[in-house]
């Protein structure tokens, strides 16, 4: 199995590029200024790979976040499943390195809202899903060229969910592989902040409610009713935040 490595180092200061060079001297390292975040970084790295003349339609692209530690044999297990389902996109679920609880996975629709999805606990067999968190994903090159690249116009979040939906729309199966295949702690927003601070994070560049990204996602996922779901999303956030604070205050009063 031949392996090549392409990373987008978005202005890191922890020696990432140098560490990668030590392990993979031939790695392609793209550099940014810290403003690309996940979607644009991944889109640019993927574009470089797909433009290479030595990349075959039968090759595979592996998405791998920098905070993922794969289990031994994770890639080998992916290759076995790929041999059985060569046109499918394969998703690997992650678990917390301390608690062992699932953190990221494939997802299925769980409501009317275009962003209402439920993460699935992996089973002992392959499971069809609607979309995914993009921490560890295996994409055949032929599929990547058919579906199109990762949408780098998102600020950070939602690009992976968007990609999974585009795969399904194109008739590409999206499969959650058996068991968790590595560790990745969940990036939880800190609790207990003033509500204005939480709101700022939610609509910020890395937040799930970033206006430009949310508008883009809803227009693509629900073109006939996006204008309804946009205010509903924000109203739901405020309602949940208010209920959480009331519940917390009530618990403190007991």
Backbone as numpy.savetxt, mean C-alpha at the origin, in Angstrom:
# Nx Ny Nz CAx CAy CAz Cx Cy Cz
17.33 -18.02 -9.75 16.49 -16.84 -9.75 17.37 -15.60 -9.75
17.31 -14.81 -10.82 18.07 -13.56 -10.90 17.29 -12.45 -10.20
17.99 -11.62 -9.44 17.34 -10.58 -8.66 18.02 -9.25 -8.92
17.22 -8.23 -9.24 17.75 -6.88 -9.35 16.98 -5.99 -8.39
17.63 -4.94 -7.90 17.06 -4.09 -6.87 17.01 -2.65 -7.36
15.84 -2.05 -7.26 15.67 -0.63 -7.57 14.98 0.02 -6.37
15.58 1.08 -5.83 14.96 1.77 -4.72 14.87 3.27 -5.03
13.89 3.90 -4.42 13.79 5.36 -4.48 14.07 5.87 -3.08
15.21 6.48 -2.91 15.63 7.01 -1.61 15.20 8.47 -1.54
14.07 8.69 -0.89 13.46 10.03 -0.91 14.04 10.92 0.18
15.30 11.25 0.01 15.93 12.19 0.92 16.21 11.66 2.31
16.42 10.35 2.46 16.69 9.79 3.78 18.06 10.26 4.29
18.20 10.28 5.61 19.45 10.72 6.23 20.05 9.63 7.11
19.57 8.39 6.93 20.02 7.31 7.80 20.98 6.34 7.11
21.51 6.74 5.96 22.46 5.88 5.27 21.83 4.76 4.48
20.56 4.92 4.10 19.86 3.86 3.37 20.59 3.48 2.08
20.91 4.47 1.27 21.54 4.19 -0.02 22.85 3.44 0.16
23.66 3.89 1.12 24.95 3.23 1.34 24.77 1.79 1.81
23.79 1.57 2.69 23.54 0.21 3.19 23.10 -0.72 2.06
22.23 -0.21 1.18 21.78 -1.02 0.05 22.95 -1.34 -0.88
23.79 -0.36 -1.11 24.96 -0.57 -1.98 25.87 -1.66 -1.46
26.00 -1.74 -0.14 26.87 -2.77 0.44 26.34 -4.17 0.17
25.00 -4.30 0.24 24.40 -5.62 0.05 24.19 -5.93 -1.43
23.76 -4.91 -2.19 23.50 -5.07 -3.62 24.30 -4.02 -4.40
25.56 -4.29 -4.69 26.41 -3.29 -5.35 25.85 -2.80 -6.69
25.07 -3.64 -7.37 24.53 -3.26 -8.69 23.15 -2.63 -8.60
22.69 -2.32 -7.40 21.35 -1.77 -7.24 21.21 -0.43 -7.96
20.03 -0.18 -8.51 19.69 1.12 -9.07 19.07 1.96 -7.96
19.71 3.07 -7.63 19.23 3.92 -6.53 18.85 5.28 -7.08
17.56 5.58 -6.97 17.04 6.88 -7.38 16.94 7.75 -6.13
17.21 9.03 -6.27 17.21 9.89 -5.10 16.21 11.03 -5.25
15.59 11.38 -4.13 14.65 12.49 -4.10 15.00 13.45 -2.99
14.17 14.47 -2.82 14.45 15.50 -1.83 13.55 15.41 -0.61
12.83 14.30 -0.48 11.97 14.10 0.68 10.53 14.51 0.48
10.17 14.90 -0.73 8.80 15.36 -1.00 7.99 14.39 -1.84
8.57 13.27 -2.21 7.86 12.33 -3.11 6.87 11.45 -2.36
7.25 11.03 -1.14 6.43 10.11 -0.34 6.19 8.80 -1.11
5.22 8.00 -0.63 5.10 6.62 -1.13 4.70 6.55 -2.60
3.63 7.23 -2.96 3.07 7.04 -4.30 4.03 7.45 -5.40
4.56 8.63 -5.32 5.47 9.11 -6.37 6.77 8.33 -6.38
7.29 8.01 -5.19 8.53 7.23 -5.11 8.37 5.89 -5.79
7.28 5.18 -5.44 7.04 3.87 -6.03 6.78 3.96 -7.53
6.05 4.99 -7.94 5.75 5.16 -9.36 7.03 5.37 -10.16
7.94 6.17 -9.64 9.17 6.45 -10.36 10.08 5.23 -10.40
10.17 4.50 -9.29 10.98 3.29 -9.28 10.42 2.25 -10.26
9.10 2.09 -10.24 8.46 1.13 -11.15 8.69 1.52 -12.60
8.59 2.81 -12.90 8.78 3.28 -14.27 10.18 2.95 -14.79
11.17 3.13 -13.93 12.55 2.82 -14.32 12.69 1.33 -14.64
12.08 0.49 -13.81 12.15 -0.96 -14.04 11.48 -1.33 -15.36
10.28 -0.80 -15.60 9.53 -1.18 -16.80 10.17 -0.64 -18.07
10.99 0.40 -17.95 11.67 0.96 -19.13 12.95 0.22 -19.49
13.38 -0.68 -18.63 14.63 -1.40 -18.91 14.45 -2.37 -20.07
15.42 -2.40 -20.97 15.33 -3.25 -22.17 15.50 -4.72 -21.82
16.11 -5.01 -20.67 16.35 -6.41 -20.31 15.24 -7.00 -19.46
14.17 -6.25 -19.25 13.05 -6.75 -18.46 12.04 -7.43 -19.37
11.75 -8.68 -19.06 10.85 -9.50 -19.88 9.43 -9.44 -19.34
8.43 -9.63 -20.21 7.04 -9.72 -19.73 6.84 -10.85 -18.72
7.76 -11.82 -18.70 7.65 -12.95 -17.79 8.34 -12.70 -16.45
8.99 -11.56 -16.32 9.62 -11.21 -15.06 8.57 -10.72 -14.05
9.00 -10.55 -12.81 8.11 -10.11 -11.74 8.67 -8.84 -11.10
7.77 -7.94 -10.75 8.13 -6.78 -9.94 7.63 -7.03 -8.52
8.50 -6.83 -7.56 8.14 -7.01 -6.15 8.14 -5.65 -5.47
6.96 -5.23 -4.99 6.88 -4.02 -4.17 7.30 -4.41 -2.75
8.18 -3.62 -2.17 8.63 -3.92 -0.80 8.91 -2.61 -0.07
8.10 -2.34 0.94 8.32 -1.13 1.74 9.57 -1.25 2.58
10.15 -0.11 2.93 11.41 -0.13 3.67 11.25 -0.56 5.12
10.02 -0.62 5.63 9.82 -1.05 7.02 9.36 -2.50 7.12
9.48 -3.24 6.01 9.08 -4.65 5.98 10.30 -5.54 6.16
10.16 -6.55 7.02 11.16 -7.62 7.14 10.49 -8.91 6.69
10.88 -9.41 5.55 10.27 -10.63 5.02 10.73 -11.86 5.78
9.82 -12.81 5.91 10.18 -14.09 6.50 11.05 -14.88 5.53
11.93 -15.73 6.04 12.67 -16.64 5.15 11.68 -17.47 4.32
11.92 -17.55 3.04 11.05 -18.34 2.17 9.87 -17.59 1.61
9.71 -16.30 1.96 8.54 -15.54 1.49 8.56 -15.41 -0.04
9.71 -15.10 -0.60 9.80 -14.96 -2.06 9.62 -16.31 -2.74
10.17 -17.35 -2.16 10.01 -18.69 -2.74 8.55 -19.11 -2.75
7.84 -18.82 -1.67 6.41 -19.13 -1.61 5.65 -18.35 -2.67
6.04 -17.09 -2.89 5.39 -16.28 -3.91 5.60 -16.87 -5.30
6.79 -17.35 -5.56 7.09 -17.92 -6.87 6.28 -19.19 -7.12
6.06 -19.97 -6.08 5.25 -21.19 -6.24 3.82 -20.83 -6.62
3.27 -19.84 -5.95 1.90 -19.43 -6.26 1.84 -18.80 -7.65
2.84 -18.01 -7.98 2.88 -17.39 -9.31 2.89 -18.45 -10.41
3.59 -19.56 -10.18 3.64 -20.63 -11.19 2.26 -21.20 -11.44
1.39 -21.19 -10.42 0.04 -21.71 -10.56 -0.94 -20.66 -11.10
-0.70 -19.37 -10.77 -1.58 -18.28 -11.19 -0.73 -17.17 -11.83
-0.19 -17.39 -13.02 0.82 -16.49 -13.59 0.33 -15.09 -13.91
-1.00 -14.88 -14.05 -1.49 -13.54 -14.37 -2.00 -12.79 -13.15
-1.92 -13.39 -12.00 -2.46 -12.76 -10.79 -1.45 -11.85 -10.12
-1.96 -10.84 -9.43 -1.17 -10.00 -8.54 -1.26 -10.63 -7.15
-0.10 -10.82 -6.51 -0.05 -11.53 -5.23 0.26 -10.56 -4.10
-0.49 -10.69 -3.01 -0.37 -9.78 -1.87 0.08 -10.58 -0.65
1.08 -10.06 0.05 1.54 -10.71 1.28 1.11 -9.92 2.50
0.45 -10.58 3.44 0.02 -9.93 4.68 1.21 -9.78 5.62
1.16 -8.73 6.44 2.21 -8.44 7.41 1.65 -8.57 8.82
2.54 -8.76 9.77 2.16 -8.83 11.19 3.06 -7.90 12.00
2.58 -7.51 13.18 3.37 -6.67 14.06 4.55 -7.47 14.62
5.75 -6.90 14.63 6.91 -7.67 15.10 6.86 -8.01 16.58
6.06 -7.29 17.37 5.99 -7.55 18.81 4.77 -8.38 19.18
3.60 -7.94 18.76 2.38 -8.64 19.16 2.04 -9.83 18.27
2.56 -9.82 17.04 2.22 -10.88 16.09 0.87 -10.69 15.42
0.16 -9.61 15.76 -1.14 -9.35 15.15 -0.97 -8.82 13.73
-1.92 -9.17 12.86 -1.86 -8.72 11.48 -1.95 -7.19 11.43
-1.12 -6.60 10.58 -1.13 -5.14 10.44 -1.60 -4.69 9.05
-1.14 -5.38 8.01 -1.50 -5.01 6.63 -1.82 -6.28 5.86
-2.72 -6.14 4.85 -3.17 -7.35 4.17 -3.91 -6.99 2.89
-4.53 -7.99 2.29 -5.48 -7.76 1.23 -6.81 -7.33 1.83
-7.65 -6.72 1.01 -8.90 -6.17 1.55 -10.09 -6.49 0.64
-11.25 -6.59 1.26 -12.49 -6.79 0.52 -13.47 -5.67 0.88
-14.41 -5.42 -0.04 -15.38 -4.35 0.14 -16.25 -4.64 1.36
-16.50 -3.60 2.18 -17.26 -3.82 3.41 -18.35 -2.77 3.61
-18.77 -2.12 2.55 -19.80 -1.11 2.68 -19.96 -0.32 1.41
-20.89 0.63 1.40 -21.17 1.39 0.19 -20.10 2.43 -0.12
-19.48 2.98 0.91 -18.48 4.01 0.68 -17.32 3.45 -0.14
-16.84 4.18 -1.13 -15.75 3.67 -1.98 -14.46 3.36 -1.24
-14.34 3.83 0.00 -13.15 3.52 0.79 -13.45 2.57 1.95
-14.62 1.98 1.92 -15.01 1.08 3.01 -14.53 -0.33 2.69
-13.36 -0.68 3.21 -12.77 -2.00 2.98 -12.37 -2.63 4.31
-12.37 -3.94 4.30 -11.99 -4.70 5.49 -10.74 -5.52 5.18
-9.72 -5.38 6.02 -8.50 -6.18 5.85 -8.78 -7.61 6.25
-8.33 -8.55 5.44 -8.58 -9.97 5.70 -7.41 -10.62 6.43
-7.74 -11.45 7.40 -6.72 -12.28 8.03 -6.38 -13.41 7.07
-5.09 -13.59 6.73 -4.75 -14.63 5.76 -5.07 -16.03 6.28
-5.41 -16.91 5.36 -5.74 -18.29 5.70 -4.59 -19.21 5.31
-4.87 -20.49 5.25 -3.86 -21.46 4.83 -3.91 -21.69 3.33
-4.82 -21.00 2.66 -4.95 -21.12 1.20 -4.99 -19.72 0.60
-4.81 -19.65 -0.70 -4.90 -18.38 -1.42 -6.35 -17.89 -1.41
-6.56 -16.57 -1.23 -7.89 -15.99 -1.16 -7.99 -14.81 -2.12
-9.07 -14.74 -2.89 -9.31 -13.59 -3.75 -9.67 -12.37 -2.91
-9.09 -11.21 -3.26 -9.41 -9.96 -2.57 -9.72 -8.88 -3.61
-10.27 -7.77 -3.13 -10.62 -6.67 -4.02 -9.48 -5.69 -4.24
-8.67 -5.48 -3.21 -7.53 -4.58 -3.31 -6.60 -4.88 -2.14
-5.66 -3.97 -1.84 -4.63 -4.34 -0.87 -3.88 -3.14 -0.32
-3.19 -3.40 0.80 -2.12 -2.53 1.27 -0.84 -2.94 0.54
-0.09 -1.97 0.07 1.03 -2.28 -0.82 2.37 -2.49 -0.16
2.42 -3.17 0.98 3.69 -3.37 1.68 4.57 -4.43 1.03
3.95 -5.53 0.61 4.66 -6.61 -0.10 3.72 -7.17 -1.15
4.02 -6.84 -2.40 3.13 -7.20 -3.50 3.99 -7.70 -4.67
3.53 -8.76 -5.32 4.23 -9.33 -6.46 3.38 -9.12 -7.71
3.94 -8.40 -8.68 3.20 -8.03 -9.89 3.95 -8.53 -11.12
3.36 -9.40 -11.94 4.00 -9.78 -13.19 4.21 -8.54 -14.08
5.33 -8.47 -14.74 5.63 -7.33 -15.60 4.55 -7.15 -16.67
4.09 -8.26 -17.24 3.05 -8.18 -18.27 1.79 -7.52 -17.72
1.45 -7.82 -16.47 0.28 -7.23 -15.84 0.53 -5.74 -15.57
1.72 -5.40 -15.08 2.05 -4.00 -14.80 1.93 -3.15 -16.06
2.33 -3.70 -17.18 2.24 -2.94 -18.43 0.80 -2.86 -18.92
0.01 -3.87 -18.65 -1.38 -3.87 -19.06 -2.22 -2.91 -18.21
-2.02 -2.95 -16.90 -2.80 -2.13 -15.98 -2.33 -0.68 -16.00
-1.04 -0.48 -16.23 -0.46 0.85 -16.13 0.26 1.00 -14.81
1.09 2.02 -14.69 1.93 2.16 -13.52 1.18 2.58 -12.27
1.87 2.52 -11.15 1.36 3.09 -9.91 1.09 4.57 -10.15
-0.01 5.04 -9.66 -0.41 6.44 -9.90 0.36 7.36 -8.94
1.39 8.01 -9.46 2.22 8.89 -8.65 1.61 10.25 -8.39
0.39 10.48 -8.86 -0.27 11.76 -8.60 -0.91 11.80 -7.21
-1.04 10.64 -6.57 -1.46 10.65 -5.17 -0.33 11.22 -4.32
-0.68 11.86 -3.22 0.36 12.45 -2.38 1.11 11.37 -1.61
0.40 10.36 -1.13 1.05 9.29 -0.36 0.11 8.08 -0.27
-0.97 8.24 0.49 -1.92 7.15 0.69 -2.83 6.98 -0.52
-3.53 5.84 -0.58 -4.58 5.50 -1.54 -4.07 4.97 -2.88
-2.79 5.17 -3.20 -2.29 4.71 -4.49 -2.30 3.18 -4.58
-2.04 2.50 -3.46 -2.05 1.03 -3.49 -3.47 0.50 -3.63
-4.42 1.12 -2.91 -5.82 0.70 -3.05 -6.30 0.95 -4.47
-5.96 2.09 -5.02 -6.30 2.43 -6.39 -5.76 1.39 -7.37
-4.52 0.96 -7.16 -3.89 -0.01 -8.06 -4.63 -1.35 -8.03
-4.97 -1.81 -6.83 -5.71 -3.07 -6.73 -7.04 -3.01 -7.45
-7.75 -1.90 -7.31 -9.04 -1.76 -7.99 -8.86 -1.71 -9.51
-7.81 -1.08 -9.96 -7.55 -1.04 -11.40 -7.24 -2.44 -11.94
-6.54 -3.23 -11.15 -6.28 -4.62 -11.55 -7.58 -5.38 -11.72
-8.45 -5.30 -10.74 -9.71 -6.02 -10.81 -10.56 -5.53 -11.99
-10.55 -4.23 -12.23 -11.31 -3.67 -13.34 -10.78 -4.18 -14.68
-9.49 -4.49 -14.73 -8.88 -5.01 -15.96 -8.98 -6.52 -16.07
-9.65 -7.15 -15.11 -9.81 -8.60 -15.16 -8.64 -9.37 -14.59
-7.78 -8.68 -13.82 -6.63 -9.33 -13.20 -7.01 -9.78 -11.79
-6.77 -11.04 -11.48 -7.04 -11.53 -10.13 -6.04 -10.93 -9.13
-6.54 -10.57 -7.97 -5.70 -10.10 -6.87 -5.85 -11.12 -5.74
-4.74 -11.74 -5.36 -4.78 -12.88 -4.44 -3.99 -12.60 -3.17
-4.60 -12.87 -2.03 -3.91 -12.81 -0.76 -3.24 -14.16 -0.52
-1.93 -14.14 -0.35 -1.19 -15.38 -0.16 -1.40 -15.93 1.25
-1.18 -17.24 1.44 -1.41 -17.85 2.75 -0.49 -17.28 3.83
-1.04 -17.18 5.02 -0.30 -16.79 6.22 0.36 -15.42 6.06
0.85 -14.88 7.15 1.62 -13.65 7.06 3.02 -13.99 6.55
3.61 -13.08 5.82 4.89 -13.35 5.18 6.02 -12.43 5.63
5.76 -11.69 6.70 6.79 -10.81 7.21 6.23 -9.92 8.29
7.10 -9.06 8.82 6.68 -8.13 9.87 6.74 -6.69 9.36
5.79 -5.90 9.84 5.74 -4.48 9.51 4.84 -3.81 10.54
5.38 -2.97 11.41 4.52 -2.31 12.39 3.56 -1.36 11.71
2.39 -1.22 12.28 1.38 -0.35 11.70 1.69 1.10 12.01
1.53 1.96 11.02 1.76 3.39 11.19 0.49 4.04 11.72
0.31 3.96 13.02 -0.88 4.52 13.64 -0.69 6.01 13.91
-1.75 6.78 13.70 -1.71 8.18 14.07 -1.76 8.28 15.59
-0.96 9.15 16.19 -0.96 9.26 17.65 -2.31 9.71 18.18
-2.74 9.09 19.28 -4.00 9.46 19.91 -3.74 10.48 21.01
-4.81 11.15 21.41 -4.69 12.09 22.51 -4.25 13.48 22.09
-4.05 13.70 20.81 -3.69 15.03 20.33 -4.94 15.91 20.31
-4.77 17.22 20.34 -5.92 18.10 20.12 -6.58 17.76 18.79
-7.89 17.91 18.74 -8.60 17.49 17.53 -8.13 18.25 16.30
-7.71 19.49 16.48 -7.19 20.26 15.34 -5.91 19.64 14.80
-5.07 19.09 15.70 -3.83 18.45 15.27 -4.12 17.14 14.53
-5.09 16.37 15.04 -5.46 15.13 14.36 -6.02 15.43 12.97
-6.84 16.46 12.88 -7.41 16.84 11.59 -6.31 17.24 10.62
-5.34 18.00 11.11 -4.23 18.43 10.25 -3.47 17.24 9.70
-3.27 16.22 10.53 -2.60 15.01 10.06 -3.45 14.27 9.03
-4.74 14.20 9.28 -5.65 13.47 8.38 -5.67 14.08 6.98
-5.66 15.39 6.89 -5.74 16.05 5.58 -4.36 16.43 5.05
-3.30 16.11 5.81 -1.94 16.44 5.38 -1.49 15.56 4.22
-0.26 15.78 3.77 0.25 15.09 2.59 0.27 13.57 2.76
0.49 13.09 3.98 0.54 11.64 4.22 -0.77 11.09 4.77
-1.77 11.94 4.93 -3.02 11.50 5.52 -3.98 10.89 4.52
-4.84 10.01 5.03 -5.83 9.37 4.17 -6.91 10.31 3.69
-7.01 11.49 4.31 -8.01 12.47 3.88 -7.42 13.64 3.15
-6.18 13.51 2.67 -5.59 14.59 1.89 -6.53 14.98 0.75
-6.95 16.23 0.67 -8.00 16.61 -0.29 -7.70 16.24 -1.74
-6.48 16.51 -2.20 -6.16 16.22 -3.60 -6.21 14.72 -3.87
-5.64 13.93 -2.95 -5.63 12.48 -3.14 -7.02 11.89 -3.02
-7.78 12.35 -2.02 -9.13 11.83 -1.83 -10.01 12.17 -3.03
-9.91 13.38 -3.51 -10.67 13.79 -4.70 -10.31 12.90 -5.89
-9.01 12.66 -6.07 -8.55 11.83 -7.20 -9.10 10.41 -7.08
-9.01 9.86 -5.87 -9.46 8.48 -5.67 -10.96 8.35 -5.91
-11.74 9.24 -5.32 -13.19 9.14 -5.44 -13.65 9.36 -6.87
-12.99 10.27 -7.58 -13.36 10.49 -8.98 -13.12 9.24 -9.82
-12.08 8.47 -9.48 -11.76 7.25 -10.23 -12.62 6.06 -9.79
-12.83 5.96 -8.46 -13.55 4.80 -7.93 -15.05 4.93 -8.06
-15.56 6.15 -8.01 -17.01 6.36 -8.06 -17.33 7.62 -8.87
-17.09 7.58 -10.18 -17.21 8.79 -11.00 -18.60 9.41 -11.01
-19.63 8.61 -10.77 -20.99 9.15 -10.83 -21.44 9.78 -9.52
-20.74 9.48 -8.42 -21.22 9.98 -7.12 -20.10 10.49 -6.21
-18.94 10.80 -6.77 -17.81 11.24 -5.95 -18.15 12.49 -5.14
-18.98 13.36 -5.72 -19.31 14.63 -5.07 -20.15 14.40 -3.81
-20.78 13.24 -3.71 -21.51 12.87 -2.49 -20.53 12.34 -1.45
-19.64 11.45 -1.88 -18.76 10.77 -0.95 -17.66 11.67 -0.39
-17.31 12.72 -1.10 -16.26 13.61 -0.60 -16.66 14.28 0.72
-17.81 14.97 0.79 -18.19 15.55 2.09 -18.56 14.49 3.12
-19.11 13.36 2.67 -19.44 12.28 3.60 -18.18 11.79 4.32
-17.08 11.69 3.59 -15.82 11.22 4.19 -15.38 12.13 5.32
-15.42 13.42 5.08 -14.98 14.36 6.11 -15.97 14.43 7.27
-17.26 14.38 6.96 -18.26 14.39 8.03 -18.12 13.16 8.92
-17.84 12.00 8.29 -17.67 10.76 9.04 -16.45 10.86 9.96
-15.37 11.45 9.46 -14.17 11.60 10.30 -14.48 12.42 11.53
-15.17 13.54 11.35 -15.49 14.40 12.48 -16.43 13.70 13.46
-17.39 12.96 12.94 -18.33 12.25 13.81 -17.60 11.19 14.64
-16.73 10.42 14.01 -15.99 9.39 14.73 -15.05 10.00 15.77
-14.41 11.11 15.40 -13.51 11.77 16.34 -14.27 12.28 17.55
-15.44 12.85 17.32 -16.25 13.36 18.42 -16.71 12.23 19.34
-17.16 11.11 18.73 -17.61 9.97 19.54 -16.46 9.40 20.37
-15.29 9.33 19.77 -14.14 8.79 20.48 -13.77 9.65 21.67
-13.83 10.95 21.50 -13.49 11.86 22.58 -14.54 11.82 23.69
-15.81 11.73 23.31 -16.87 11.63 24.32 -16.71 10.34 25.12
-16.40 9.25 24.42 -16.22 7.96 25.08 -15.01 8.02 26.02
-13.93 8.65 25.56 -12.73 8.75 26.37 -12.98 9.60 27.61
-13.67 10.73 27.42 -13.98 11.60 28.56 -14.88 10.89 29.57
-15.85 10.10 29.04 -16.74 9.35 29.93 -15.99 8.32 30.74
-15.01 7.66 30.10 -14.21 6.65 30.81 -13.36 7.30 31.89
-12.83 8.49 31.61 -12.00 9.17 32.60 -12.83 9.63 33.80
-14.12 9.88 33.56 -14.98 10.40 34.63 -15.42 9.31 35.60
-15.28 8.06 35.21 -15.74 6.96 36.07 -14.77 6.72 37.22
